Amino acid sequence: METENLDKEIARKSAIVYLAITAIMALLFFAVTGLMGTYPMVARIGGVMWISLLTLIVSMPLVITYMKKKVKGTKRN
């Protein structure tokens, strides 16, 4: 039972972190394309979606692994 609670805590904390990273990257991309060029809105929105997808793919395993080590390390002490 404790393992399930620990896994839920890891999943919840990980999701918060990697979704925040994704949102920040998407907003940053949107802002930079607005400031640096005259890109059409369709291209900017498509780019935001593409950046969001790629950021999720890259950040999910990294953040989950980091959170597992962090949470399990603090639970042992």
C-alpha positions as CSV (number, residue, x, y, z in Angstrom):
1,M,0.0,0.0,0.0
2,E,2.8,2.4,0.8
3,T,4.4,1.7,-2.5
4,E,1.2,2.8,-4.3
5,N,1.1,6.0,-2.3
6,L,4.8,6.7,-3.1
7,D,4.2,6.0,-6.8
8,K,1.2,8.4,-6.8
9,E,3.3,11.1,-5.1
10,I,6.1,10.6,-7.6
11,A,3.7,10.7,-10.6
12,R,1.9,13.9,-9.3
13,K,5.1,15.8,-8.6
14,S,6.6,14.7,-11.9
15,A,3.6,15.8,-13.8
16,I,3.6,19.2,-12.2
17,V,7.2,19.7,-13.1
18,Y,7.2,18.5,-16.7
19,L,4.0,20.2,-17.5
20,A,5.4,23.5,-16.1
21,I,8.6,23.0,-18.2
22,T,6.4,22.4,-21.3
23,A,4.3,25.5,-20.7
24,I,7.3,27.7,-20.2
25,M,9.0,26.4,-23.4
26,A,5.8,26.9,-25.4
27,L,5.3,30.4,-24.1
28,L,8.9,31.2,-24.7
29,F,8.7,30.0,-28.3
30,F,5.5,32.0,-28.9
31,A,7.1,35.1,-27.5
32,V,10.3,34.8,-29.5
33,T,8.5,34.2,-32.7
34,G,6.3,37.2,-32.1
35,L,9.3,39.5,-31.3
36,M,11.8,38.2,-33.9
37,G,9.8,37.8,-37.0
38,T,6.7,38.3,-39.0
39,Y,5.5,34.7,-38.8
40,P,1.8,34.0,-39.5
41,M,-0.3,33.1,-36.5
42,V,-0.9,29.6,-37.9
43,A,2.8,28.9,-38.0
44,R,3.3,30.2,-34.5
45,I,0.5,28.1,-33.1
46,G,1.7,25.1,-35.0
47,G,5.2,25.7,-33.6
48,V,3.9,26.0,-30.1
49,M,2.1,22.6,-30.5
50,W,5.3,21.0,-31.9
51,I,7.5,22.4,-29.2
52,S,5.1,21.3,-26.6
53,L,5.0,17.7,-27.9
54,L,8.8,17.5,-28.2
55,T,9.4,19.0,-24.8
56,L,7.0,16.5,-23.2
57,I,8.7,13.6,-25.0
58,V,12.1,14.7,-23.7
59,S,11.3,16.0,-20.3
60,M,8.9,13.2,-19.1
61,P,11.5,10.4,-18.6
62,L,14.1,12.9,-17.2
63,V,11.8,14.4,-14.7
64,I,10.3,11.1,-13.6
65,T,13.7,9.5,-13.0
66,Y,14.8,12.6,-11.1
67,M,11.7,12.6,-8.9
68,K,12.0,8.9,-8.2
69,K,15.5,9.3,-6.9
70,K,14.6,12.5,-5.0
71,V,11.4,11.2,-3.3
72,K,12.7,7.7,-2.6
73,G,15.9,9.2,-1.2
74,T,14.0,11.4,1.2
75,K,11.7,8.6,2.3
76,R,14.6,6.4,3.3
77,N,16.1,9.0,5.6
